[in-house]
Amino acid sequence: MDNKTPAPKTAEKMKTVKAAWDAAPAGPKKDAALTHFKAAEKARTEHKDADCNRELDAAQHALV
């Protein structure tokens, strides 16, 4: 796989975190998770899977 194609695991993780964010109640946890999710999207467009996964993990943690 070249460095320009996001790993399939990353794409699935993006979908999972987005679904969790969509289902979360409004509030500071959801706001924090959105910040991390946006950073993950940016990292993904820059083909930085490690950064993307780190931000997705932070978004998941923010929702807990």
C-alpha positions as CSV (number, residue, x, y, z in Angstrom):
1,M,0.0,0.0,0.0
2,D,1.4,3.4,-0.9
3,N,1.5,6.3,1.6
4,K,-1.3,8.2,-0.2
5,T,-4.1,5.6,0.4
6,P,-5.5,5.6,4.0
7,A,-5.4,2.2,5.6
8,P,-8.7,0.4,5.6
9,K,-8.6,0.2,9.4
10,T,-8.3,3.9,9.6
11,A,-11.4,4.4,7.4
12,E,-13.4,2.0,9.5
13,K,-12.3,3.7,12.7
14,M,-13.4,7.0,11.2
15,K,-16.9,5.6,10.6
16,T,-17.1,4.1,14.0
17,V,-16.0,7.2,15.8
18,K,-18.4,9.4,13.7
19,A,-21.3,7.1,14.6
20,A,-20.4,7.3,18.3
21,W,-20.2,11.1,18.0
22,D,-23.5,11.3,16.2
23,A,-25.2,9.2,19.0
24,A,-23.6,11.2,21.9
25,P,-25.7,13.7,23.8
26,A,-24.8,17.4,23.3
27,G,-22.4,18.8,25.8
28,P,-18.7,19.4,26.5
29,K,-17.7,15.8,25.9
30,K,-19.2,15.9,22.4
31,D,-17.6,19.3,21.7
32,A,-14.2,17.9,22.7
33,A,-14.6,14.8,20.6
34,L,-15.6,17.0,17.6
35,T,-12.3,18.9,17.9
36,H,-10.4,15.6,17.8
37,F,-12.5,14.3,15.0
38,K,-11.8,17.3,12.9
39,A,-8.1,17.0,13.6
40,A,-8.3,13.3,12.5
41,E,-10.0,14.3,9.3
42,K,-7.3,16.8,8.6
43,A,-4.6,14.3,9.3
44,R,-6.3,11.8,7.0
45,T,-6.4,14.2,4.1
46,E,-2.7,14.8,4.7
47,H,-2.1,11.0,4.6
48,K,-0.9,10.8,8.2
49,D,-2.6,7.7,9.4
50,A,-0.7,7.6,12.7
51,D,-1.8,11.1,13.6
52,C,-5.3,10.3,12.4
53,N,-5.6,7.2,14.6
54,R,-4.2,9.2,17.6
55,E,-6.9,11.8,17.2
56,L,-9.6,9.2,16.7
57,D,-8.5,7.5,20.0
58,A,-8.6,10.9,21.7
59,A,-12.1,11.5,20.3
60,Q,-13.3,8.1,21.6
61,H,-11.8,8.8,25.0
62,A,-13.5,12.3,25.1
63,L,-16.9,10.6,24.6
64,V,-16.5,8.3,27.6
